[in-house]
Amino acid sequence: MQHAQTITIALQGSSLLKLVLLGMSGFLFSMLLTPLYTTLAYRWRLWKKPRTETVTGSKATEFMKLHAAKHERHIPTMAGAIFIVSVAIITLALNRSRAETWLPVAAFVGAAAVGLIDDIINIKGDGTGKAGLPSRLKLLLITLVAAVGGWFFYYKLGFDSMQLPGFGQASLQLGWFIIPLFMLVVVSTANAVNISDGLDGLAGGLTTIAFATYTIIAVLEHKYGIAGFCATIVGALLSYTWFNIFPARFFMGDVGSFALGTVLGVVAMYTDTVLLLPVIGAVFVAEAGSVILQLLSKKFRNGKKLFRISPIHHHFEAVGWPEAKVTMRFWVLGQVAALLGLALFVMGRYV
């Protein structure tokens, strides 16, 4: 008969202090970089150009109607570079660990580079079309980042199994199949977070909730390098969200959303919580799912839409919800989902 584990958090004062300091460092460093970014953004005219076409190539009439007033004023993009730089520098200087933080930082920066290219094309473009890299090319580049990460995860770090929630310490041995699983999780999460970045404060708030949850999970697993990395992201994102809440001073851009989504998937793999990630990130799942369902509905129902517009946060805008209300209600749902995921994690491992 298998006995339940006991939750033991042997967190020394020095470890707790380090987590707090990493989180505060992320916040303060991002705050210090924000005026520099803002100065450069306005000097170089890094204005976000709205998309005028949907993923299927049709005119994005509903989207343009919803956000015409917002884009009448110039709003800089690529502000995600602030927390990318902050988290990378702080982690390499204060929380560097081959076993726990090398891969997350590399994936963070690698995905940010893909997003940066997309943002630069958006800024340099003429404001027509989909405003950025072609979707298939972005998917290919993010998949390459995930493939390199999966290779390192298996061949250099030795991960080859997946925890089965509710079965104590039972795990499923995958061998090299952990690489395609890693790729699937990372690419899916990267795109889901990218899709969710569409309203002032939405993606910043939701990812803050997710990484705060993973800070706790990593502490419970005694993976303090990962916990510190997540705490640094939380601090940096709190700084970003301070300026991004409605009405936003700037947008994170794909440089930020792809980096956050990619590394969220990496953290889920590190903490062996792949099956809990869709619960903790339930809002991200709903956002990505709404896009998929909309495309399927158009294809198999002679062009009929399931939603007024997708992703689903824009649907609620279209039916009359103010932007700030949509954002805050999605934050509430994100918090509920995170608490449920944390509860399931504790019950699956220790009850």
C-alpha positions, 0 to 999 in steps of 0.5 A: 500500500502506497502512503501519501507523502508529507509536505515538507518545506525546509525553506531556510531564511537565506533561501526565502530572502533570496527569493524575495530579493530576486523578485524585488530585483526584477521589479526595481531593475525593470522600473529603472529600465522603463524610462530608458525604453520610453525615451528610445521608443518615442525617439525611434517611433516604435509605434504598434501597427494594428493588424488589418487582416485575419489569419485567413486573409479576410479583412479584420473589420470587427477588430479595426472597429473595436480598436480604432480609437486606441490606435489613433494615439501612438502606442510604442511596442516591444516593451517586453524587452524591458523584462527580457533584459531584466530577467536575463541579467538578474538570473545570470548574475544572481541565480545562474545554475546549469541544472535549473536556469541555463535552459529557461534563460536561453529559451526566454531569450531565444523566443524573444529574438523571434518576437523581436524580428516580428515586432521590427517588421511590424514597426517598419511595415506600412500598416497593411496586412497581418503586420508582422512575420507570416504565421507559418514562419513564426511557428517554424522559428518557435518550433526550432527554439523548442527543439533545441530546448528539448534536446538539451532537456533530454541529452544534457539534463537527463529528463526522460519521464513525466509525472502522473498526477494522483499516482504518488511518485509514479511516472511514465518513462518516455526516453527520447520521446520527452523531446517531442513532448517538450516541443509540443508543450512549449510551442502550444504555450508560446502561441497561447500566451501570444494570442492572449496579448490583445488587451491592456494589461491582460497578458501581463496580469495572467502571466504574473499569476501563472509564474507566481503559482509556479514559484510556489510549486517549485519551492514545494519541489525544492527546486529553488533555482526555478523558484527564483527564476519565476520570482524574478519574472513575477517582479519584472512583470509587476513593473511592466503591468504597472504601466500596461494597465488601461490605458496602456503606456506601451505594449509588450509586443511579440518579443514579450509574449513569445518569451513568456509563453515559451518559458512558461512551457519550459517551467512546466516541464522542469516542475513535471506539471505538464498535465496541470499546465492547462489548468493553471493556464486555463484562460490561455487555453480558452483564448487559443481554443476560441481561435481554433474553434472560430477557424473550424466553424468558418471552414465547416459551416460555410463561413459562419462564425462561432464568436463575433471575433476571436480570440474570445477577449475581443468577442466580449468587447464586441458584445459590449464589455468595456476593455478594462472589465474584460481584463479584470474578469479574465484576471479573476478567472486566471486566479481561480484557475491557478488556485485550482491547479495548485490544489490539484498539484498538492493533492496529486503529490502529497494526499 
